[in-house]
Amino acid sequence: MGTNGTNMLSTGQAGPVVDTRSQLTHLPLSRTRTTTTSTRTISGSSSLPWLLTGSGLRAKLRAVMARLSSIFLIVFFSASAALAQNYDEHIVVTGGPSIMQWEKYKIEPHDNWWMNFVRASRIRIAQLREQYGPSAYITWLVYGPGYKRRQAQEKESLFSIIDSVRTTYNLKLIYFKTADEMCDYLNRGEDRTQYKIASFDYFGHSNRACFMFDYSNEIGSASKCWLHETELKQKLHHGIFAKNAAVQSWGCYTGQSMSNLWRDATGAKMIGATCKTQYMTNELPVLVSSTGKWSTGEVGW
């Protein structure tokens, strides 16, 4: 090998001429016979045990093809399951915060921090991205009007902060204005015959019977934009959720009643709290009452 990395062939002077014919005639006779016999046996005999006859070859090929078919089916179904996991959709819905115009007169005002629901949503989105990987399909539905009204009392850009979550976690961000728009996305945002909803999380105000997307936002201590349990069968399609989909409402009291009607309407069990919940800074909401629990509905409903 030369220093430039190429192979170098040595050249030398020609040596003496050798008569190879005379060398061949002086080989031992037994060695010549052995070589000749071996060559004839390999080319002419079909009686050695490691050779296949015509029927044996066909049987061997059938066994190989059967084994390859089994491997193909295993790979195919494994790939199909992986694709379903990656392309089924994970949806997070975030309601709007209350505003101080209404809450400042209360002993315990709601939403002193405007990011209550946004922060919790971000924590859950981070969990989904970590659990399902960079290719997981995550959609974030945010009630836009509520944050637009809250923007007036804040000294920072709420929407730029919300948008930073979209950038960080590479998700689809949609602002909705009505409950019908949200339900329409759940039903038809994707072809639900192919792309089911693998998980659904709601962060926002709620009571035992409904999600309240704008509680104490447009009007004090009430809501003008909600999704009520009696509307679920009318507004949500049965079968839009994947089998064993993870569905949870992180608002207050949902587990007392709405979880039951959610299951009846969609076929998916929804976990909800039977008591008030407290939104935290660095973790998902927790139950306030020591007697409360997370429930998919009352037994015997």
C-alpha positions as CSV (number, residue, x, y, z in Angstrom):
1,M,0.0,0.0,0.0
2,G,1.5,3.3,-1.1
3,T,1.3,6.5,0.9
4,N,-1.4,7.9,-1.4
5,G,-3.7,5.0,-0.4
6,T,-3.5,3.1,-3.7
7,N,-2.3,-0.5,-4.2
8,M,1.2,-0.7,-5.6
9,L,2.3,-3.8,-7.6
10,S,6.0,-4.7,-7.4
11,T,7.7,-5.2,-10.7
12,G,10.9,-7.2,-11.1
13,Q,13.0,-8.9,-13.5
14,A,11.6,-12.0,-15.3
15,G,12.7,-15.3,-13.7
16,P,13.7,-18.5,-15.4
17,V,11.2,-20.3,-17.7
18,V,9.7,-23.4,-16.0
19,D,8.3,-26.3,-18.0
20,T,5.0,-27.0,-16.3
21,R,4.3,-30.0,-18.5
22,S,7.3,-31.9,-17.1
23,Q,6.2,-31.1,-13.5
24,L,2.7,-32.4,-14.2
25,T,3.9,-35.8,-15.5
26,H,6.0,-36.4,-12.3
27,L,3.0,-35.9,-9.9
28,P,2.3,-39.1,-7.9
29,L,-0.3,-41.3,-9.7
30,S,-2.5,-41.8,-6.6
31,R,-2.9,-38.0,-6.2
32,T,-3.9,-37.7,-9.9
33,R,-6.5,-40.5,-9.5
34,T,-7.9,-39.0,-6.3
35,T,-8.5,-35.6,-7.9
36,T,-10.1,-37.2,-11.0
37,T,-12.3,-39.5,-9.0
38,S,-13.5,-36.8,-6.7
39,T,-14.5,-34.6,-9.6
40,R,-16.4,-37.4,-11.3
41,T,-18.3,-38.3,-8.1
42,I,-19.5,-34.7,-7.4
43,S,-20.7,-34.1,-10.9
44,G,-22.3,-37.5,-11.6
45,S,-23.6,-39.0,-8.4
46,S,-27.1,-38.3,-6.8
47,S,-26.7,-40.7,-3.9
48,L,-25.0,-38.5,-1.4
49,P,-27.2,-37.7,1.6
50,W,-26.8,-33.9,1.4
51,L,-28.1,-33.7,-2.2
52,L,-31.8,-33.2,-2.8
53,T,-33.9,-35.2,-5.2
54,G,-36.6,-33.6,-7.3
55,S,-39.3,-34.3,-4.7
56,G,-37.1,-33.4,-1.8
57,L,-36.3,-30.1,-3.4
58,R,-39.9,-29.3,-3.8
59,A,-40.7,-30.2,-0.2
60,K,-37.8,-28.0,1.0
61,L,-39.0,-25.0,-1.1
62,R,-42.5,-25.4,0.3
63,A,-41.2,-25.3,3.9
64,V,-39.1,-22.2,3.1
65,M,-42.0,-20.4,1.5
66,A,-44.3,-21.2,4.4
67,R,-41.7,-19.8,6.8
68,L,-41.2,-16.7,4.7
69,S,-45.0,-16.2,4.6
70,S,-45.3,-16.4,8.3
71,I,-42.5,-13.9,8.8
72,F,-44.1,-11.5,6.2
73,L,-47.5,-11.6,8.1
74,I,-45.8,-10.9,11.4
75,V,-43.9,-7.9,10.0
76,F,-47.0,-6.7,8.2
77,F,-49.3,-6.7,11.2
78,S,-46.5,-5.2,13.4
79,A,-46.0,-2.4,11.0
80,S,-49.8,-1.8,10.8
81,A,-50.0,-1.6,14.5
82,A,-47.1,0.8,14.6
83,L,-48.7,3.0,11.9
84,A,-52.0,3.1,13.8
85,Q,-50.3,4.2,16.9
86,N,-48.4,6.9,15.1
87,Y,-51.2,8.2,13.0
88,D,-54.2,8.0,15.4
89,E,-54.7,11.5,16.8
90,H,-54.1,12.8,20.3
91,I,-56.3,15.8,21.1
92,V,-56.0,18.3,23.9
93,V,-58.8,20.9,24.4
94,T,-58.1,24.0,26.5
95,G,-60.9,26.3,27.7
96,G,-60.5,30.0,28.4
97,P,-59.7,31.7,31.8
98,S,-62.0,34.0,33.8
99,I,-61.2,37.7,33.9
100,M,-60.8,39.9,37.0
101,Q,-63.6,42.2,35.9
102,W,-65.9,39.5,37.4
103,E,-63.7,37.6,39.8
104,K,-62.2,40.5,41.8
105,Y,-65.3,40.6,44.1
106,K,-65.0,37.0,45.1
107,I,-63.4,35.7,48.3
108,E,-61.7,33.0,46.2
109,P,-61.4,34.3,42.7
110,H,-60.8,31.9,39.8
111,D,-57.7,32.0,37.5
112,N,-55.5,34.6,39.2
113,W,-52.9,33.2,36.7
114,W,-54.1,33.3,33.1
115,M,-52.0,30.3,32.2
116,N,-53.8,27.9,34.5
117,F,-55.2,25.8,31.7
118,V,-52.4,26.5,29.2
119,R,-49.7,25.4,31.6
120,A,-51.6,22.1,32.4
121,S,-52.1,21.5,28.7
122,R,-48.4,22.0,28.0
123,I,-47.5,19.4,30.7
124,R,-49.9,16.9,29.1
125,I,-48.6,17.6,25.6
126,A,-45.1,17.0,26.8
127,Q,-46.1,13.7,28.2
128,L,-47.8,12.7,24.9
129,R,-44.7,13.6,22.9
130,E,-42.4,11.7,25.2
131,Q,-44.7,8.6,25.3
132,Y,-45.6,8.4,21.6
133,G,-42.5,9.9,20.0
134,P,-41.7,12.6,17.5
135,S,-44.0,11.3,14.8
136,A,-47.2,11.2,17.0
137,Y,-50.1,13.3,15.7
138,I,-51.0,15.8,18.4
139,T,-53.7,18.5,18.0
140,W,-54.3,21.3,20.4
141,L,-57.7,23.0,20.4
142,V,-57.8,26.3,22.3
143,Y,-60.8,28.5,23.0
144,G,-59.6,31.7,21.3
145,P,-62.1,34.3,22.4
146,G,-61.5,33.7,26.1
147,Y,-57.8,34.5,25.7
148,K,-58.5,37.4,23.5
149,R,-60.7,39.0,26.3
150,R,-58.1,38.1,29.0
151,Q,-55.4,39.7,26.9
152,A,-56.8,43.1,27.8
153,Q,-55.7,42.8,31.4
154,E,-52.3,41.2,30.9
155,K,-49.0,42.9,30.1
156,E,-47.7,40.1,27.9
157,S,-48.7,38.5,24.6
158,L,-50.9,35.5,25.5
159,F,-51.1,34.2,21.9
160,S,-47.3,34.3,21.3
161,I,-46.8,32.2,24.5
162,I,-49.5,29.8,23.3
163,D,-47.9,29.6,19.9
164,S,-44.5,28.8,21.5
165,V,-46.0,25.6,22.7
166,R,-47.0,24.7,19.2
167,T,-43.4,25.3,18.0
168,T,-41.7,23.5,20.9
169,Y,-43.8,20.3,20.5
170,N,-44.4,20.4,16.7
171,L,-48.2,20.0,17.0
172,K,-51.2,21.3,15.2
173,L,-52.8,24.3,16.9
174,I,-56.4,25.3,16.2
175,Y,-58.4,28.1,17.9
176,F,-62.1,27.4,18.1
177,K,-64.9,29.9,18.8
178,T,-67.9,27.7,19.5
179,A,-68.6,24.3,21.0
180,D,-69.9,23.2,17.6
181,E,-66.5,24.0,16.0
182,M,-64.8,21.8,18.6
183,C,-67.2,18.9,18.1
184,D,-67.0,19.2,14.4
185,Y,-63.2,18.8,14.6
186,L,-63.6,15.7,16.8
187,N,-66.0,14.2,14.3
188,R,-64.5,15.3,11.0
189,G,-61.1,16.8,11.6
190,E,-59.7,13.7,10.0
191,D,-61.3,10.7,8.4
192,R,-62.3,8.9,11.6
193,T,-62.8,5.6,9.7
194,Q,-59.0,5.6,9.4
195,Y,-57.6,8.0,12.0
196,K,-59.2,7.5,15.4
197,I,-58.8,9.7,18.4
198,A,-56.3,7.8,20.6
199,S,-56.5,10.2,23.5
200,F,-58.5,13.3,24.6
201,D,-57.8,15.7,27.5
202,Y,-59.9,18.6,28.5
203,F,-58.4,21.4,30.6
204,G,-60.9,24.1,31.6
205,H,-63.9,25.0,33.8
206,S,-66.6,22.5,34.2
207,N,-69.3,21.2,36.4
208,R,-71.0,17.9,36.8
209,A,-73.0,18.3,33.5
210,C,-70.9,20.3,31.1
211,F,-67.6,21.8,29.9
212,M,-67.7,25.6,30.2
213,F,-65.2,27.1,27.8
214,D,-65.8,30.7,28.9
215,Y,-66.8,30.6,32.5
216,S,-66.8,34.1,34.1
217,N,-65.1,35.4,31.0
218,E,-67.8,37.1,28.9
219,I,-70.3,37.3,31.8
220,G,-69.7,36.9,35.5
221,S,-70.0,33.5,37.1
222,A,-71.7,32.0,34.1
223,S,-70.9,30.7,30.6
224,K,-72.1,31.4,27.1
225,C,-70.1,28.8,25.4
226,W,-70.5,25.3,26.7
227,L,-70.9,21.6,25.8
228,H,-73.7,20.0,27.9
229,E,-74.1,16.3,28.6
230,T,-77.6,16.3,27.0
231,E,-76.0,17.5,23.7
232,L,-73.4,14.8,23.5
233,K,-75.4,12.3,21.4
234,Q,-76.4,15.0,19.0
235,K,-73.0,16.6,18.6
236,L,-70.5,13.8,18.9
237,H,-70.4,10.7,16.7
238,H,-70.2,7.2,18.1
239,G,-67.0,5.4,17.1
240,I,-64.6,8.4,16.6
241,F,-62.4,7.2,19.5
242,A,-59.9,4.3,19.2
243,K,-60.4,1.2,21.3
244,N,-59.2,1.8,24.8
245,A,-58.7,5.5,24.1
246,A,-57.4,7.5,27.1
247,V,-60.1,10.2,27.7
248,Q,-60.0,12.5,30.7
249,S,-61.6,15.7,31.9
250,W,-59.4,17.6,34.3
251,G,-62.1,20.1,35.3
252,C,-64.3,19.9,38.4
253,Y,-67.1,17.4,39.0
254,T,-67.2,15.8,35.6
255,G,-67.1,12.3,37.1
256,Q,-70.4,12.8,38.9
257,S,-72.6,12.8,35.7
258,M,-71.1,13.9,32.4
259,S,-68.7,10.9,32.2
260,N,-71.7,8.5,32.0
261,L,-73.3,10.3,29.1
262,W,-70.0,10.7,27.4
263,R,-69.6,7.0,27.3
264,D,-73.2,6.5,26.1
265,A,-72.7,9.0,23.3
266,T,-69.2,8.1,22.0
267,G,-68.5,4.6,23.3
268,A,-65.3,5.8,25.1
269,K,-65.0,6.0,28.8
270,M,-64.1,9.4,30.2
271,I,-62.3,9.8,33.5
272,G,-63.5,12.7,35.5
273,A,-63.3,14.1,39.0
274,T,-66.1,13.6,41.5
275,C,-65.0,16.8,43.3
276,K,-63.2,20.1,42.6
277,T,-59.8,20.0,41.1
278,Q,-56.8,22.3,41.7
279,Y,-54.6,23.4,38.8
280,M,-50.9,23.4,39.6
281,T,-47.8,25.0,38.2
282,N,-45.6,22.0,37.5
283,E,-47.9,19.0,37.5
284,L,-51.3,18.0,36.2
285,P,-54.5,19.1,38.2
286,V,-55.1,17.3,41.5
287,L,-58.2,16.5,43.5
288,V,-59.1,18.9,46.2
289,S,-61.2,16.7,48.4
290,S,-59.8,13.8,50.4
291,T,-63.1,11.9,49.6
292,G,-63.0,12.7,45.9
293,K,-61.8,10.4,43.2
294,W,-61.2,10.0,39.5
295,S,-64.1,8.1,38.0
296,T,-65.4,7.0,34.7
297,G,-69.0,7.3,36.0
298,E,-71.3,6.2,38.7
299,V,-71.8,2.5,39.2
300,G,-75.2,1.2,38.0
301,W,-75.9,4.3,35.8
